[in-house]
């Protein structure tokens, strides 16, 4: 008979190693504007799920979509400006 405690120990055995590193947290922090823009776009799209979008809804979705594209562009420009040591690209 297997005990639940044994399974729990196996599942949580790697919990200390599963913490994000400082570099991963920095990467997430730099993507926060994109994440928030995508949440706004999703919110604008959810509003129109149960009805036909009116002109205001269409404008809200279009603006949210443009904010997502701008945030993606900022991240792409930021990461393309980073140079690696040793001259590698």
Secondary structure in CASP SS format (residue, H / E / C, confidence):
PFRMAT SS
TARGET T0000
AUTHOR 0000-0000-0000
METHOD secondary structure of the structure
MODEL  1
X C 1.00
X C 1.00
X C 1.00
X H 1.00
X H 1.00
X H 1.00
X H 1.00
X H 1.00
X H 1.00
X H 1.00
X H 1.00
X H 1.00
X C 1.00
X C 1.00
X H 1.00
X H 1.00
X H 1.00
X H 1.00
X C 1.00
X C 1.00
X C 1.00
X H 1.00
X H 1.00
X H 1.00
X H 1.00
X H 1.00
X H 1.00
X H 1.00
X H 1.00
X H 1.00
X C 1.00
X H 1.00
X H 1.00
X H 1.00
X H 1.00
X H 1.00
X H 1.00
X H 1.00
X H 1.00
X H 1.00
X H 1.00
X H 1.00
X H 1.00
X H 1.00
X H 1.00
X H 1.00
X H 1.00
X C 1.00
X C 1.00
X C 1.00
X C 1.00
X C 1.00
X C 1.00
X C 1.00
X H 1.00
X H 1.00
X H 1.00
X H 1.00
X H 1.00
X H 1.00
X H 1.00
X H 1.00
X H 1.00
X H 1.00
X H 1.00
X H 1.00
X H 1.00
X H 1.00
X H 1.00
X H 1.00
X H 1.00
X H 1.00
X H 1.00
X H 1.00
X H 1.00
X H 1.00
X H 1.00
X H 1.00
X H 1.00
X H 1.00
X C 1.00
X C 1.00
X C 1.00
X C 1.00
X H 1.00
X H 1.00
X H 1.00
X C 1.00
X C 1.00
END
